[in-house]
Amino acid sequence: MTAITFEATISPDGMLHLFVPGAFPGAEVEVSVSPKLTANNDNGWPAGFHERMFGCITDETFIRHPQAPLPPPVTLD
């Protein structure tokens, strides 16, 4: 049988659900998994997310309301 390579995402509960394209329904197969993390330089954000979102609010009435002052910083000994 030919090796099939595709990307999948592990769910938060640690489960990996595989939907194998071209599989033979009801057939017994031997499955081998070799996890290989893909590069993610966006800390979990979809690639290009920030570039697409920058400047997306075009409503001139959109404002940042005044914020309460921050509490004083904690001093460490």
Residue pairs with C-beta under 8 A, 6 or more apart in sequence:
1 29
4 20
4 21
4 22
6 21
7 38
8 16
8 17
8 18
10 16
11 17
16 33
18 31
23 29
42 49
42 50
